């Protein structure tokens, strides 16, 4: 379900380098692609770029007008990477013919609000960080055969070297109907020099600056515009008043005396071998290593491949620069699996570690290893979409640096690893605080320092280790210095960079910076809403024009919300009491009948009407409500014939029940070849077919299943982990991954996956439930019930009807089965009651805004479904989930003898995107809530509306 949005990969700009020779990665071209053959690609009707370069700083605004040529409205979904040092500081969406600026919001809340508003068919837009410096922009709607305008603004501190600053503007936008580019350079002594494909771009002196214009029509935009400006080597100081405070940014030129590093005798080579790592320029990295090993001569190299789990270490002794054996090993690497970049242990005798990676750590738990004081770590990459901030912070924390690998300069890596630039040892300040020093080194002979002023005049003293000597640089900072609109934002970018090495430990501070400065971070997003009512309803502070009215309306709404929270728990108690009354009711048990013959294939067509049943079932209402005490009351339970007690059901009272799942066999073209392979070659065949199905979650799920069947569990888990690599932060894909890890008996791997889903979608009760059940599977039962009880306590959106009572059944079953006492004081005493069941079935699915249905047919032919929620024999079906995910639950306390047929039906969806197949998970339980509890689960896929599949059956012995 990872590719159900209309997506476009958009690279807006290029990366400044971090070593002396300035090369930058080639940007990837924009792709405006349909997701189905019947869908035409979104067109880029107008591209307008305005860039302003002032000294060593630049700000670029990109306005894009998209046209939807399709006969249906769609949600637009653009994904694009920014590279090191580039920071989005604004975005806006056209609403009513006027551009409305976005405002910051907590990331989880922003996504929840966006998706809820989409269901109401009004206009939101959301810009969020997925991972590293990769972004996703979601816009709804792009109406059929209409346009939509989006505007992005980003700032950057330009790379500086030899008195020249370099600004780079990529034009890899593909087909553009109209393109207009304007670039203004302020303060340049001479005309800027233009490089790149657009040789017709000329700068002219105008009003104290240099300007260049370019207009094109019906063009395939490609290539890059590279502009070099002579900024000189003088110190610069800027200030800015923002957020009621004064900020400064100082640029200090440093004449460097490069110090040679002590050569490594033992080198640790950490080689990212995950699926995403294949996008690196491996040949360029190998060419750089060739130069480095030639320079070292002799060294021992300890190679560790990193993916979903580290591979066994290999040792290579290099003599006279001959590293051919190591090179062959690296060239033979097959890139597969997720990226667990923290899952390695350092050796105490290693002098230097080289981490070749894109930095996109997306699997496993734990912090990055901490090295000894004598050890260093260098992070190197050739991937244009790498998480350079994380790589740089990790390297700088361990006496190293981030190095960009470029095929045009293979020797530059050797220079960066061999020589040590001038670096900051200490900064003291009077009249200023919150000092940030960027990389801590004088990159390209320029040192950048930013901070917050406490007084009109401040003094800084910077101690530099510069070769064999120590330099002290004095700097006077005055609030009257020239103003620059990026000074405060540069401080924010430098501070965020410093926090990236241990981002999970600093989530709160990262979020505060994002909210304060209005920039997207890993914990904050930018959102645009259509009406003032939306800002009030979701408690999001609006743009300044609406602020006064927003405060007045917000006060009126707060009282209503407090009352609603108080009422919520009482509704949960009422619903649970109704379930308890059902459990206490004795229903007639039907005599066993011959099992009907069932087709083992797929069934298509409308759902048949339920079998006629006793008056009890006829009174069940089909009404859908958040809580349904009124509907449940119509079930007219008989007076309780058995009192509910805390005693467990006796062994004699439990029937003998068999449980069987029909194996779901997909019909994809790759299946037969994998199934026919012997266990020793199945993984190699999977790798051979992977390039043809790299973007298919189904391929990884099916291949992992086959490898598990063939006894290749470790390889199956590796294949399965590729789901974490696919669509960054797609909670639907991650949920599937977590479920399949649980099915594979790896709950310890599922827990961090569900923890990530919870961070992404804490507004959905399923996120809490999934994590709680995974914790229970690992034996962390106290954490499990505490997490699950969040589902009970919190008010939820109306599309999750009565999920609390389903989760309460699971909480009470966990407490009853626990071998050690659990602290249940937090749980309302009215909700503490274990209700064991003979049979229980749960259906969940991965697609939002979709409706799947669970059907269970009893031996007497009566079907339990959303239309027949209470059967004549006491089978209970939960409320119908029509808005996505489930769970839908079938419960039966006392099962009559015979066979119970289980089916899943795809009723339909209301998604505003082009959707693919939906992945379903069905879990079957016998003796639920007792020591004899057993369970089985199966995963399958449905695509067509009204498609029905036979899942499995229970057989209850007489």
N, C-alpha and C positions, 0 to 999 in steps of 0.2 A: 504493500500500500504506500510505498515510499514515493511513487512517481505519479500521484493523482492530481497534481497541480499543473497548470500551464506554467512552465518555467522558462526562464532565460538566464543563462550564465553571463554576467556582466562584469567585466573588469574595467574599472574607471581610471586607474592610474598605476604608476610603476614604483618600484622600491628603491630608496636610497641605499647605497652600499655602505658597509661598515669597515672597509679596509682602504688602504691608500689608493689603489687603482679602482676607479669608479665604473663598474659595470652594473647593469641592471637587468632583471629578467624580462623576457619578452612577455607581454600580456596575452592572455588567452582571448580569442575572439568572442564577441557576444553571439549567443545563439538564441533566437526567438523560435522555439520549436513547438509543434503540436504534439500532444500526447496520444492522439489517435489519428488514424488515416483520414477520418471524416472531419477533422478539425483543421482549419487553415491557421498558419502561424500569425501571431500578432505582428503588426507592422510598426516600424519606427517611422512615424510620419514626419517628425521634426526633431532635430537635435541642435540645441543651442548651448554653446560653451563660452563662459566668460571667466577668464583667469587674470588675477592681479598678482604680480611678483614685486615684492618690496624687500630689497636687500637679500637676506638669506631665508626669507619667509614667502609663502605663496598661499593664496586662497582661490579655489576653483569652484564655480557653480555650474552644474550640468542640469539643463532642463530637457526632459524627454516627453514628447507627445506620442502616445501609443494609440493605434487604431485597431479595433477588433472587427475583422471582416466576417465573422461568423454570425449565424442567425440566432444565437443565444448569448445571453450575458455570461461572463466568466469572472472568476477571481484571478487577478493577475499575480504572478509569483515570480519575482526576480531574485536570483542569487548571484552574488558577486564577491570577490575578495578584494581587500585593500592590503597593501603591504606595509612594511615597517615604517613607522613615523607618520603615517597618514591617518587622520582622525576626522570622521564625519562630525560636523558641529551643527547641522540644521537639515531638515527636510520638510517639504510642504506638499499638499495635495490640493488640486482644484475642487472647490465645492461652490456651486452656484456661480461659476464664472470668476471666482476670486481664489487666490492661493491662500490656504489656511496653514499656518505653521504648526508643526508637531510640538508636543510637550512630553517631558520624561515621565515614565511610569515604571514600577517594578516589573521585571520581565515576565514573571509568571502571571501577574495580574493583567498586563497588557495583552498577552495572548488570549487569556480567558475572555476579556472584554471584547476583543476583536471578533472572536468566533461567535459569541452570543449576539453581537450586533448584526453579523452576517445573517444569522437565522431570522432576524427581523427585517431583512432586506433594505437596510439603510447603508450610508456611506462611511466606512472606516478605512484607515490605512495604518500599517504597522511596520516599523523598521526595527529589526532586532539583530543582535550578534548571535551567530550560531556557535562557532568555536574559533578561537584565535581571532584573526582579523577577517573572518568570513561573515558576510551579512546576508540577510533575507529581507526583502521588501514585499509586503503583501498589500494589494489594493483591491477593494471591492466596491461597486462592480465596475467592470469595463462593459458597458452596455453593447448590445448587438449593433454592429455597424456604426459605432460611435467612438469618440476619442476620450482619452483621459491623460491629464498632465501631472507629472511628478517632477519635483525639483530637489536636487541633492547639493549640499555644499560641504566641502572638505578642506581642511587646512593642513599644512606640512612645513616642517623646517627642512630646507633644501640641503642636500649634500654639498659640502664645500671642500675644495682642494686647490691649492696653488693660486688663491685669490679669485677663483671662479666658482660660481654657484650654478647648479644644473637643475633646470625645471624640465619635466618630461610630461607630455600629454599624449596618451595613447588614442588612436582612432580606429581601433578594431571593433567597429560597430556593425559591420556587414552592410546590408542594403539600407540606405537612408534616402528618403524622398527629398528632404531639404536639410542642409547642414550649414550652420553659421557659427564660426569660431572667432572670438576676439581675445587677444592677449595684450595686457598692458604691463610694462616694466617700469617701475618708479626708481629714481635715484641712480640709474646707470650712467657712468661717465661716457661710455661709448655705446654704439648700437649693439644690441644683443646679436649673437651669432646663432643662426638657425641651421639645424641638422635634421635629417630624416627625409621621408619621401616627399613632403610638401615643400619642394624647393622654391615654389612660387610665393611663399609667405615672406613678406618684407616688412621690416620695422621702419616707421617714420617718426621723427621727433614731433611731439605734439603736447603743448601746455606743460613743459617741464618733464615729460615722460616719453617713452617710446611705445608705440602701439602698432599692432598688426591685425589685419582682418582677412578672413577667408570665407567665401560663400560657395557652396556647391549644390547642385540639384541632381537627383536620380543617380547617386553615386554609391559605389561599394567602398565604404570607408575602411581603410586599412593602414598599417604602418604606424609610425610614431612621430610626433614632433618633439624634438629635443632642442632646448634653448639654453645656451650658456651666457651668463652675464658676468661682467667684471665687477665684483663687489669689493675688491681690495682685501687687505689684510689688517684693517684697523678694527679696534674693539668697538662694539655697538651695545647700546643699552636702551631698552624699551620699557615703558610702564603702561599699565592699563587699569582703569577703575571699573570693577565689576563686582556685583553681589555685595556692594557696600564696603568693599575693601580695595586696597591698592596692591597690584602685583607687578613684579619686574621680571625681565628676561635679559640676561647678559650673554653676549657672544664674545669670547676672548680668544684671539689668535695666539698660538703657542708654537715657538720654534723648537721642534722636537729633536732630541738626541736619542735615536732609537737604540734600545738596549737589547742585546742578544739573550734569549732565554737559554737555560741549561737544557741540553738535548735529553730527550726521554730515552731511558734504557729499556723500560717495559711500558708498552703502550696498550691501553684498552680500547678496542674498536667496537663501538656499539652501533650495529647496522640495523636500522629500521627495515624490517622485511614484511611489513603488513601490506594489505591490499592497496591502500592509498599511497604507499611509498613507491609504487611502480610508476607514479606520475612524475617522480623526480628525473632529472637528467643524469641517469646513472653513468653514461659515458663521460660526461664532464667531471663527475665526482671521481671516477677511476683515473682520469687523466691528472687530476689534482693530486691524488694519492701517489701516483707514479713520480711526480716531481718531488713530493715530500719524502718518500722513502729513498729516493736517490740522494737527497740532501742529508738524510740521517745516516745512511750507510748501513749500519748494523743496529738492529733493535728486535726485541721479542714482541710479537703482537698477539694479544688474546682477543679473539673474535667472539662476540655474542650477538646472535641474531635476535631481534626483539619483534614480537608479534603479539598474539593473544596470551602467550606465555613465552619466556625466554628459552631458546634452544640451548643444548649442551655446549659449553665453551670449547672452542678449538684454539690450539696454540700453533703459531708459525714463527720460526726463527729466520729472520731476514739477514742476509750477509751480503755486503757490497752492493746494497740497493736492489738485490734480486728478490722481488716479492711475487714471482710468477705463480707460486703455489697458492698464495693468498688471493691473488687476482682471479685465478681460476675458480676458487671457492666462491668469491663474490659474484662472478659472472654466472655461476650456476644457480644462484639464489632464485627461487620461485616466490613471488610476492603474493601473500595470501594471509587472510586473518585480520583481526582487529589490532589496534595499537595500544598495548599496555606498556607505555614507555617508562613507568615507574617500577616495573617488576624486574629489577636486577639488583645484584649485590656487588658492591665494589670490593676489589682485592687491595689489601693494605700496601702491597709492594708495587702497585702500578703507579707510575709517575704522572701520566697524562692520559685522559680519556678523550676520544673523539666520538661525538654523537652525530651520526648522519641520519637526519630525519626531517619530516615535515612538521614535527611538533604537535600533530593532531592526536593527542592522547585521548582515547575514547573508550577504554575498557579497563576493567579491574579497579581496585581501590588502592589506597595508600599514598603516602607522600614520596616525592623524589628522594632517592638516597642522598645522604650527606657525606661528603668526602672529607678526608683528613686535611689538615692545614697545608701539608706539603704537596697535595695533589691538585691538579687543575682539570677543568672540563671545557672543551670547546664544542660549540653547537654549530653544525654546518648543514646547509641545505641548498638545493637547486630548484626547489618547488615554488612556483609563483604564488601558490595559495597557502604557503606554510604559516603556522602560528609563530611568526618571528618574534613577537613580544615575549611569549613564553620561553622560546629558545634563548633569546638574548638574556632574559632575567636569570635563567638557570645557569648559563655560562658565566655571567658576570658575578654571580654569587660564589662561584668556585674558581676564582682567579683566572678565568678564561674570557672569551668573547664570542660573539656571534659572527660567522663568516659566510658571506654569500659566495656560492660556487658558480663560476661562469666559464663556459667552454672557450670563450675568447681569451681568457687569462688564466690558464691552469697554474701558472707559477705564483699567482697572487695568494693562494692559500698557504703556500710554503712561507712566503714573506710574513703573513699574519701570524703563523705558528712559530716562526723563528725569532721575530723581533717584537719587543714589548714597547708600545707607544707610551708617551707621557700619560700618567694617570694621577687621579686625585687621591691624595692620602688623607686630607683633612680640610674641612671648611668651617671657619668660625665667622659669626655674623653678629653685628651690633645694630639694632634697629630693624632687624628682619628675622623671619622664622620660616619654618617649613621649606628648607632649602633642598632642592633636587638638582642633581648633577648629571642627569642623563645616563650615558653609558659609563661615566666615570673615567673616560679616556678622551684624549684630544683627537677625535676622528677627523682625518684630513687636515690636521693642524688647527682645528677649531674646537673650543670647549664651550658647551652651553650650560648655563646655570640659571635656574628660575626659583622664585620664592615669593613670599608675602611680606609686604612692608608693614612695620609696626610704628614707624616714625617718618616724618617728611624726608629725613636724610638717614642713610644707613651705610655701613661699612662692611665689606667682606674681605676676608683673608683666606686665600686658597693655597694650600701646600701641595705641590706637584712633585712626584717622583719622575724625574726626566733623565733617563739614562743613568749615569753614575752620580748625578748631582740631584740636589733638592732645590726647587725653585719656589718662591713665595710670590704670589700675585695679589696685589692690593687693588681693591675696586671700590669707588665711591658711588653710591646709588642715591639718586634724588627723585622725589616724586614729580619733579618738573621735567624729567627726561622726556624725549619724544614718545607720544602715545602710539601703541600698535594694537589692533583688534585681536591679535592672536597670542598676546603675552600670557593671559590667564589660562587660555586653553592649552598652551604649550606646557605650562606648569602641570595642568591636569593630566596631559598625555605622559609626561615624564613620571609623575607619581604612579599612574596606572601601570606603567612599564615596570617600575620597581616592585609592584605587588604581584606581578604575574608568576613569579617562580613558585609561590605557594598561594595560588589564587583561592583555593578552597578555605584557607585559614583567614583570608581577608575579604570574604564575600561582602560583609557588611560595609566596610570602608569603600570597596569598589562601587557598591550600589549608591552610597552617599555621594561619591564624586559624580557618578552619572546623573543622579537627580539634581545635584546642585548646579552643575554646568550644562545640563540639558544635552548630554551626549550619550550615545548607545554604548553600553559595556556588556560584559558577560552577565550582568545582573540587572541591567536597566535597558529599556527600549524607548523608542519614540513613537507616539501615537497621535493620530488625527481623528476626531469624532465630528459628526455632522451637526448636532444640535446641543444647545446649552443643557437640555434635559439629560442628554447622555453623559455629559461631564458630571452633572449632579448625581445621577443615578449610580454611577460607578465610582464616585468620590475621586475623580481625577482633576487636578487643578488645571483650568483651561488657559489659553493664551490671555495676555494682559487685557485685551478688549472686553473679555467676558468676566473678569475676576470679581468685580463688585457684585454683580448679579448672582454669580455662583455662590459666594459666601452666604448671601441671604437665603437662597433656596436650600443650601446644604443644611442649615440649622433646622429647617422644618422637617427634613427627611430623617435626620439622626434619631429623633424620638421614635418614629415609626419602626426603625430598624432594631432598636433596643427591645421594643415590645415583641417583635417577631422572633428574636433569639430566645426570649423567655418562653414563648409559646412552643418553640420547636421540640424541646425535650418532652413536653406533655403529649405532643402528637406521636412521638416515638413510643412512649409508654403505652398509649392507647393501641397503637398498631401491634405492639408486642403482646399485649394482653389478649388481643383478638387471635393472634397466632397460638397463644397458650390455650385459649378456649378451644380452638380447633384441635389441638394436640390431645386435649382431655376428652374429646368426643369419641364415643364408640360408633363406628360406622359398620354397616352390614358387610360381611366378606363374601364375595362371590365364589361359587364352586368352580373348580378347575374345569376348563374347556380345552378342547384340542386347539393347539396353536394354529392360527391362520397362516396361510402361505404368503410370504412377502417377497417382493421383487428385490433382488440385490443390486439393481442398477439405480439410475437417477430417475426421479419422477418429475414431470413438468406439468404445469397447468395450475388452475385455481385450486385453493385448498378446499377439500370436501367439508361439508357441514358435519359438526360433531354428532356422535350417536345420541339418540334419545336417552335421557337419564331421569332419575328420580326428581321430584319437585325441588329438592334441596339445590341441585345444580341449576335448575331452571331459573332460580331466583338470583343467580349471580349477575351482577351488572358489569357491562363492558366499559364502563366509564373509566377514563384515564385521569388520575389526579396525583398530586405530589404525595399525599397520604390519602388512603381510601377507607377510613373507618366507616363511612356511610355505606360504601359498596360492600365492605366485609360484613357489616351488620346484616345485610340482606341474605348472607349465607345461612342465617337462621339455625345456628348450632343448637343441637339438642342439649338438655341439661347434662352437665358433666356427670358421667357414670364412673369416672375414675379421678381421684384427686391427684393433682400434680405434686410429686414429692421429689426429694433430692436423691432418692435411690436410683441406681442404675438398673436398666432393664436386665432381667436375669437371662442367663444363657439359654434356658429352656424356652423363653418367650420369643427368641429370635429364630426365624425360619432359616433353612439352608438355602442360600441364594447363589446362583451362578451369574457371572458377569462376562459379557463378551463384546468386543468392539469389532465392527467390520473394518478391515484394513482399507484405508482410503488410498486408491492408486491413481495418481495423476496420469494424464495422457500426453505429457509434454514430449517433444521429439528426442530429448536427451536421455529419457528414462531407461529405455531398453539397453542402450550401450553401457550405462552404469550398472544396471542390474545383472547383465551378463558377465561383467568383469569378475575376476577372482579377487579376494581380499587384498592381495599384494599389489594389484595394478589399478584398483578402483580409484585411488586418489590421483594417480597420474592421468587417468582418463578424465576425471573431473577438471584437472588443471588444463587439459587440452581443450575442453569445451568452454571453460570459463570466459574467454574473451567474447564469445557470442552471446553470453547471458549475464554479463557483468552487472547490468542494471536491473536484474530480476531477483527480487527477494524469494520468489518461488523456487528458483534454481538452487539457491543455497539451502533452503529448507528441505527440498527433495534430496539433494546430494548428501546432506548431513544424515537424513533418515537412512539412506542406503548404506552409508559408511557405518552407522550404528548397527544395522542388521548384520553387517559383515565383520563385526567385532573390532572395528577401527575407531574406538571411542575418542582418543585424543585428536585424531584427524577430523573426526566428525565435529567435535567442539570447535576446532579451528575454523572449519568451513562455516559453521553456524555463526561464529563471531563476526563474519563479514557483514552481517546486518548492521553492526554498529558503525560501519564505514560508509554506508550508502548515502542516505540523505541526512546531513548533520542535524541532530536534534529533532528528528521525526519521531514523536512519541508512539505513533502507531507501529512503526517498524521495531522500535525498542521494546514495546510490550510483547510483540511476537517473539523477539529474541529471549526475553525473560521467561515467557511461558515455555518455550522449547528447552531452555536450560533446566528448568524445573523438571520437565518430562524426562530429560536425559540424566537426571539424578545429580545435577550440579547446582544445588541451591546457593552455595557460597559464591558462585559466579553470577547468579541471577540477582542477588541482593544489590550490588552496586548498580546494575542496570535499572532496577526499579527505583533506586534512590535518585538516579538521574531523571527518570520519568516523573517522579514526584516534584523535583525542582522545576521541571518543564510545565507540569500540569497539576499543580496542587489544588486547583479549583475543581478537579474532577474526583469524585469519591473513589473511583476505580484505582487511582494512583495510590491512595492510602491502603486500599484493600490488597492490591497486588503486593506491595512491599510487606505488609503485615503477614500475609500468608507465606511469603518467601522467608521471612525471619523465623516463622514457626517451623518451616521445613529444615532450617539450620539448627534448631534447638534453642534459639533465642526467644523463648516463649514470653517472657515478661515484656521485652521490647515489642513482640508481636501483638499482644493484646492492647498495649498502650497505643500502638500505631492504628490498629483496627478501630479502637474506640473513638478516634478522631472522626471516623465516618458517622458514628452515632451522634456525637455532640454537635457537629457543624451543620448549619442549614445549607441545603444544596439547591441547585437549579431544579425546576420542576420536571426536567426531562430525565431525572434519575429517581423514578417513583419507588418509594418504600425500600430503598437499598439498605436502610439501617437494620431492618429486621432480618434480612439475609445475613448481614455481617454479625449481628448479635448471635445467630445460630452458630457461626464459626467461632466467635469469641468464647461462648459457653462450652463448646466442644473442646477447644484447646485447654481451657481451665480444667475441665473434667478429666482430660487425658494426661495432664501434667503430673510427672512423678514427684515434683516438688511443689510446695505451696507457692501460689502467686499472689501478688498484692493487687486485690480487686477493689480497694477502697474508692478508687476513682469512678468505678462503675456504679450507676444508680442501683440500689438494692432491688428496685422493682423490675430490673432487667437481668437479674442473675438467676437463670434457670436453664439447665441443659435439657434439650428436647430431642432425645434420640429418635432416629428414623430407620426403618427397614431399607428404604430406597431414597436416593437423592440424585438429581441430575442438575448440572449447571451448564449454561451456554453463555459464552462471552465471545466478542468479536472485536476487530481492530479498527473499524471504520466509524468515524463520527457522522452524525446526521444520517444514520441508516437504521433500518428495522429488520432484524432477523428474529425468527420465531422458533421456539422449542415446542415440539409436539411429542407427547408420550401416549401410546395407545395401550390400554390395559388388555388382559386376556379376554375380557368379555366384549372387546371391540370399542369401548368408549374411549374417546380421545380427549386428553387434557391439553388445553391450549389457551391462548389469550381470550378465546371466545367461550371457553368452558373452564373457568378457573377453579371450580370445585366439583369434583366428580361425585357420582352417587356412592362410590366406595371410599370416599375420604381423601382422594388424591388432590393436592393443592398446587396450583400454579401461581407464581408470583405475578405482580403487575407487568404489563407489557412495556418493554423499553423500545420506544419508537424513535429515539433521538441518538442512538449509538451506544456501543460498548457492552450493554448488559451489566450485570448478569441477569438472566432469566432462570428461575429455579423451579424445579418440580420436586415436591416433597410428599412422601407417603409413610405414615407411621407404621401401619400394619398392612403388609402386602399379601394379597390373595394369591394362591398358587397359580402358576402359569407363566407365560412369557409376556414381557413388556417391551414393546417396540419403541425405539427412540429415533426421531427424525429432526432435521434442521431445515428451515425454510427461509429463503431470501424473499422478504416481502417487498422491499424497495428502498430507495434513498431519496433524500432531498438535498444532496450536495450541490454546491455552486461551483464545482470543479469537475473536470473530466475524470471519472473514477475508473479504477480497474477492479480486479477481483477482490473480494473481502475474505480475510482469513478468520476462520471460526475455531474456537476450542471448546470441546465438550468434555466434561468430567463426570464420571459415574462413581457413586459411592454406594456401598452396602454397609449396613450396621453403623451408619453415621452417628458419631457422638458416643460410641461404645468402644471398649478395648478391642473388639473384633473388627473395627472399621477397616475397610479396604477401598481402594480407589484405582481407577484407570482413566486415562485421558487420551484424546486424539485431536489432531489438528487437520483441518481440511479447508478447501477454498470454494466459494461460490461466486459467480459473476452475474448470471442472468436473473432478472426479476422473476419471481415465482419458481425459481429452481429449488428443488427439494432433494435431500440426500438422506439415505438410510445410514444411521450412525452406529447402532448396535442394539443390544437387548439385555435385559435381565431375565433370568429364569428362576422362579421361586418354586421350590419343591413342596409337594403337599405335606 
